Amino acid sequence: MNSTICIVDDDDDVRLSLRTLLEADGLPVKDYRSAAAFLCDDIFAVDCLIADLRMPGMDGFALQEELARQRRDLPIVFLSGVGEVGIAVRAMKAGAVDFIEKPIDGNNFLACIRRALAIGEHERLQSVKTKTSRHLLSALTPRENDVMEKLVDGMSNKAVAQALGISPRTVEVYRAQIMNKLKAGNLSDIVRVALSARSASIV
């Protein structure tokens, strides 16, 4: 299934031009004359957003801020005019994946959108992994969580026992329980789950 691209720009000619390029490349496209119109639609059915920085009403920055509250994993590519590079860089620092300067080169534009789609897919997969890891960790008791944190920090069973005031045998029991609850085959799996749960890319 092809990824859906949305274009938000108040310039009818720009929207038509970009839509033509994307559809010729086999990508489904929806376009909107304003950020407000886009936000009224289903933003979770979008795989990449192309938006102009300068628009009447809600501009690109305001749209970016609203999407940060609703859907952080949506890749945004901004369109910037002459003399707006500094502003576009600011948008990237706020989370946009790229910006394209006008006038737009067709080949560079399509390559940029493909990169944005790949970044978006990676973010969505990471978000799923993070949610799954957090769900698994929620099954641990407070004591099991204490033991896991020590193990993830690289401590041996003996060191964990000394730190928590329990016997090494008790640590082994907790470790087995942790591996069972996290569906882990070894310590490396435990570490991966713990690190994934700490990811900040979750929506």
Sequence and secondary structure as in RCSB ss.txt:
>XXXX:A:sequence
MNSTICIVDDDDDVRLSLRTLLEADGLPVKDYRSAAAFLCDDIFAVDCLIADLRMPGMDGFALQEELARQRRDLP
IVFLSGVGEVGIAVRAMKAGAVDFIEKPIDGNNFLACIRRALAIGEHERLQSVKTKTSRHLLSALTPRENDVMEK
LVDGMSNKAVAQALGISPRTVEVYRAQIMNKLKAGNLSDIVRVALSARSASIV
>XXXX:A:secstr
    EEEE S HHHHHHHHHHHHHTT  EEEESSHHHHHTS GGG SEEEEESS SSS HHHHHHHHHHH TT  
EEEEE TT HHHHHHHHHTT  EEEESS  HHHHHHHHHHHHHHHHHHHHHHHHHHHHHHHHTTS HHHHHHHHH
HHTT  HHHHHHHHT  HHHHHHHHHHHHHHTT SSHHHHHHHHHHHT S   
